[in-house]
Amino acid sequence: MSAHILRIFGKLSAMLLVLPAIAAADDFTFDIPVRLSNMHPDIVQGKVECAVSDSTTSGFAPVQVGRNDTAFVLRDGGFNGDVTVVVNAANERIRARARSWGCALYLRAHDERGFRRAYHYAGGGPTPRYPRDRSAPFRDDDSGALPR
């Protein structure tokens, strides 16, 4: 009898290990190319934040389907690679409402607790903390409609 109970317990344990993997399927995966070079030494970390919305105009609209971010470390004043951000909806009903996406780059200086939009460091406002080379291409966000 106890061998039979152990076999059942073993099968249940195996199922419990498989179920979280099935339930945790990724709803939206964004692979964002990030190219940063010649950054000020104070800038030590970056992150890409992506949001999915039911709006047809912006992924950062007020009604969110989901939002997430992925951080990365700058080395030698730069970063050159793809950053993967996975955004999951709370449930299938909310996921079905998804219409648009938006992703933005954030940076963090070594003396700050949190991240700020890259725009604020590079030229947002009258006195940017780290002025950028205006001849270099600069884009810190993008958005669009989700394919149907």
C-alpha positions in Angstrom: 0.0 0.0 0.0 2.7 2.5 0.9 4.6 1.8 -2.4 1.3 2.7 -4.3 1.0 5.9 -2.3 4.6 6.8 -3.1 4.0 6.3 -6.9 0.9 8.5 -6.7 2.9 11.2 -4.8 5.7 10.9 -7.3 3.3 11.5 -10.2 1.7 14.4 -8.4 5.1 16.0 -7.7 6.0 15.7 -11.4 2.7 17.3 -12.4 3.3 20.2 -10.0 6.7 20.8 -11.5 5.2 20.9 -15.1 2.1 23.0 -14.3 3.9 26.3 -13.5 5.9 26.1 -16.7 2.6 25.7 -18.7 0.8 28.5 -16.8 3.7 30.9 -17.3 3.6 31.1 -21.1 4.8 34.5 -22.4 2.0 36.7 -23.9 4.2 39.3 -25.5 8.0 39.2 -26.1 9.9 42.3 -27.2 13.5 42.1 -28.4 14.8 45.7 -28.3 18.1 46.6 -29.9 20.0 49.0 -27.6 23.1 50.7 -28.8 24.8 53.1 -26.4 28.3 54.4 -26.7 30.5 57.1 -25.2 28.2 57.5 -22.2 29.2 59.6 -19.3 31.0 57.4 -16.6 28.2 58.3 -14.1 25.7 56.3 -16.2 26.0 52.8 -14.9 22.7 51.0 -15.7 19.9 51.0 -18.2 16.5 49.4 -18.6 14.0 49.0 -21.3 10.3 49.1 -20.1 7.5 47.9 -22.4 3.8 48.2 -21.9 0.9 46.7 -23.8 -2.5 48.5 -23.9 -6.0 48.2 -25.2 -5.6 51.7 -26.8 -5.1 51.9 -30.6 -2.8 54.9 -30.2 -0.2 54.1 -27.5 1.1 51.2 -25.5 1.6 53.5 -22.6 -2.1 54.5 -22.5 -3.9 54.5 -19.1 -5.6 51.1 -19.5 -2.8 48.6 -19.3 -2.9 45.0 -20.4 0.6 44.5 -19.0 3.9 46.1 -18.3 7.4 44.9 -17.5 11.1 45.9 -17.8 14.5 44.4 -18.1 17.6 46.0 -16.7 21.2 45.9 -18.1 24.6 47.1 -17.0 26.7 49.5 -19.0 30.4 48.5 -19.5 33.1 50.9 -20.6 30.6 53.6 -21.3 28.3 51.6 -23.5 26.0 48.7 -24.2 25.4 47.0 -27.6 22.9 44.2 -27.6 19.3 43.2 -27.7 17.2 43.5 -24.5 14.4 41.1 -24.2 11.3 42.2 -22.3 8.4 39.8 -21.6 5.0 41.3 -20.8 2.2 39.0 -19.5 -1.4 39.9 -19.1 -3.3 38.9 -16.0 -5.7 36.6 -17.9 -6.8 35.7 -21.4 -9.7 38.1 -21.3 -7.4 41.1 -20.7 -4.8 39.7 -23.2 -7.5 39.6 -25.9 -8.0 43.4 -25.5 -4.4 44.1 -26.4 -4.1 46.6 -29.3 -0.8 48.5 -29.0 2.6 48.5 -27.5 5.2 51.0 -26.3 8.8 50.6 -25.1 11.1 53.2 -23.6 14.8 53.4 -22.5 15.6 54.5 -19.0 19.1 55.2 -17.5 20.4 55.3 -14.0 23.4 57.3 -12.7 25.5 55.8 -9.9 24.3 58.4 -7.4 20.6 58.0 -8.0 18.2 55.4 -6.6 15.9 55.0 -9.5 15.8 55.2 -13.3 14.9 58.2 -15.4 13.9 58.3 -19.0 17.0 58.6 -21.2 15.5 61.8 -22.7 15.8 63.6 -19.4 19.5 62.9 -19.2 20.3 63.6 -22.8 18.4 66.8 -23.5 15.0 67.0 -21.9 14.5 70.4 -20.2 16.6 73.5 -20.3 19.7 72.0 -18.6 20.4 68.3 -19.3 22.5 66.6 -16.7 24.6 64.9 -19.4 24.3 66.9 -22.7 24.5 64.6 -25.8 26.2 65.0 -29.1 23.4 66.5 -31.2 24.9 65.1 -34.4 24.5 61.5 -33.1 21.2 59.7 -33.7 19.0 59.5 -30.6 15.8 57.7 -30.0 14.6 56.6 -26.5 11.2 55.2 -27.3 9.0 53.5 -29.9 5.4 52.3 -30.1 3.0 50.8 -32.5 -0.1 48.7 -33.1 0.0 45.0 -32.4 -0.5 42.7 -35.4 -4.0 41.2 -35.4 
